[in-house]
Amino acid sequence: MEQKINLEKDLFTPLTEEEKKVDVIVRPSIGYWKDAWNRLKSNKMALISLIAIIVIVAASILIPMTSSFSYSETSLGTANLSPSSEHWFGTDQLGRDIFVRVFYGARYSLIIGIAAAIINLFIGVLYGGISGFSGGRVDNILMRIVDVLYSIPLTIYVIILMAILNKPGSGGSGLSTIVLALSISYWIGMARIVRGDVLQLKQQEFVLAAKALGASNTRILIRHLIPNCIGSIMVTMTLLIPQAIFTEAFLSFIGLGLIPPKASLGTLANEAMKAIYQYPYQLLFPSLMICLIILAFNLFGDGLSDALDPKNKR
């Protein structure tokens, strides 16, 4: 039999107006990427670095195209001129405007760095993702290969590859040769970072749910695990670009650079070393551009790392 319970009205107290507002959403929900962008904007140094990168990229495209001076046209009558209102950075030993050549060289340095980083992105992400998701013997074999490659400085790999690809009589090394040499060796760091993230993520419940729904291993890796590593991947790629630019500048400095009249910042520095004591400004401006590009990418990478870290969410 049902029992009737008599409840006294005195046992209940009506909610106050403040208590009724407890469930009201005061702050709208913010997505992950919007929240990361808000944190990135609050980091002034990272924002300034991003603006500097955009300005350098735009200048490297527009200045060589719009300038009245050519990056390759020689004029011995205007050779080795000091910086002036006409030639802001002076001229080199062949009378070419250094201001135009610095931004022209920055264009090729950025192309090489970004292209190498994108290729390394695909190689490193797939290699590290397969290693971490497979586990067991496959992971052990793949990571021992990485350990062997990682034990030797990457610059040595690049120099050996450049020496092999740049055979005598080939007329020098080209843009594709440098990108290929950097791409073969610079994916190791990306692979190790992605593997570590995948090892943690594959133990999560959403992976178990995907398996229960019949998703294949390839789909789980590509559609679920790798997208959840996007924060680490973006930060690593951002820091990989200045590393590739510096390596390219080093290769060009030792004579394994682009085919003349094409020039990168490292090539300009190599040419300026011949008259460093007589005309130090010819080395100063390309070196400053290399430092500015590397510093901007590194500061932006640090700020991006903080912005994409969920622990920093307020």
Secondary structure, DSSP 8 states (H G I E B T S, - for coil): --------GGG-----HHHHTTTS--S----HHHHHHHHHHH-HHHHHHHHHHHHHHHHHHHHHHH-SS-SS---GGGTT----SSSTT-B-TT--BHHHHHHHHHHHHHHHHHHHHHHHHHHHHHHHHHHHHH-HHHHHHHHHHHHHHHTS-HHHHHHHHHHHHS-TTS-S--HHHHHHHHHHHTTHHHHHHHHHHHHHHTTSHHHHHHHHTT--HHHIIIIIITGGGHHHHHHHHHHHHHHHHHHHHHHHHTT-S--TT---HHHHHHHHGGGTTT-THHHHHHHHHHHHHHHHHHHHHHHHHHHH-GGG--
